[in-house]
Amino acid sequence: MLNRAFKEPADERDFPQPAEREREGNVVQLNAAAEAPPRPAERLPLPALAYALLVFAAGAAAVAWFGPQLDTRDWPGFLVLAVFAVAAGRTRLSIYGETTISIAMVGDFAVAFLFGPAGAVLVAPFAALATDLGSGSRWYKRLFDIGAFSLVNVAAASIAWLLMGERLNASPWIVPIALLVVVAYYLANISLVTVAVSLSTRSSIVSVWREKFEWLIPHYVVFGLLGLALAVAYDAIGFAGILAFVAPPLMMRFSLKQYVDKTAENVEELRNTNRHLQKANQEILHMATELRQTYDGTLEALVSALDARDRETKGHSIRVARYMMEIAFHMGIQPSTDEWVDMQRGALLHDVGKIGVSDTILHKPGPLTDEEWVDMRRHPKIGHDMIKDISFLSGAATIVLAHHERFDGRGYPKGLAQDEIPLGARIFVLADTFDAMTSDRPYRRALTPEVSRDEIIKCSGTQFDPKCVQAFLLAFDKIVAIRMADHDEVTEHHASAAPRQAA
């Protein structure tokens, strides 16, 4: 029993395609998957090829050394058991992939116990060829199997022959001896094959053993003891003993094949179901993406209309949302999470409540009266009440409600302070202030980004959360690039033109 050691050259489907996040400075696309270029087909690594040839050479040397020492007094028995061992190699059975088992080990052990290392080493190359016949294996794999079969069989037979005194001895010690030989056979076989797999796949030896060979130990024990029973039966009653003990391993192989075939059918059904589920999941994700894009497009159209009605600078809400997400990114908010999306939408809809403010107040060119201020300061609550019951906007509603709160507690509508204010609202007020200061107003020209930055630093700890200010400074260059990409239209002054002082 030997396992497939060398993988055939692979194509790019055998390798995972990693995806890397790529941050963009806008509201909708802040991460994108970058596909890695496909890897070319791999050839067998040179160390693996050298190892295969070395194992073959060692096996050939073992055949040349031990083969001539065969005791020819029982040629008929040797030929019958050799034919059985070779034929048993054709019972190879694949177990869920490239690992294979066969009952050839039963014949190998019978020959080893009866004819020693000389008989075992002569049978091994033919058993290896029989096992690989029709498998489509590459030449180096066939050479490796011949060498490995020869080395493993001669090692096991040498230990058995040494412990038994160079002849089969049905003493009480024969079973412990057989178990010791099984251990030696397993260690020799798995060592050779594991190293080959490790070299050919560039994997660690321990991981290869645990994945492919750890579970085979019971099979080795059962097949080894059956081989011993076959040898003892032949030694006691001749060819009739062979017939009596050939049936159990053949029935075992038949039962195992039925079990594996049935399990393989179930596994294939699960794989097909999984493929259908993956396809359905991809379709759902595609639909969700389209729906989200529709939501975002609708929101952007809405806020553009609100900006126009409010005579706000062109693109103000979308631009502020972009600033906000740059700051949020530097505060550790992960793109595409619920918190991230809520911040985006809250920034876009922050002034939706001004729908409930009269045009007379909203467009008044001069200062507002105390009564008008009371009416103006209702807009965060109006906006919150408008969208709080819409499921995909409920998270954004908390930002809309608190977007005029101040870190020192002097904001409105609730006078929240510090961590009482939702993080999105603390970030927003900073982004909104920066956009207001860097925009032209009828009563003043726009401040430079650098002057605006210095003003924000001065207000750290009073109007703004110091942590948000630190993140703003980290994102400053990107925010300036976004600001410079947009060109404001000069508009009429209204109460929300200077967020630090009004609306």
ZIURFEN-V923770 format. One record per helix or strand of 3 or more residues. SS is the DSSP state (~ for helix, > for strand). FROM is the first residue (numbers start at 1). TO is the last residue. Records with the same first field share a line. If there is no record, write none. Layout:
SS = FROM-TO, FROM-TO
//
This chain:
~ = 12-14, 46-69, 72-91, 104-132, 139-164, 174-201, 205-237, 239-309, 316-330, 338-348, 352-356, 359-362, 370-376, 379-387, 391-402, 418-420, 423-437, 449-458, 466-474, 476-485
> = 19-21, 33-35
//
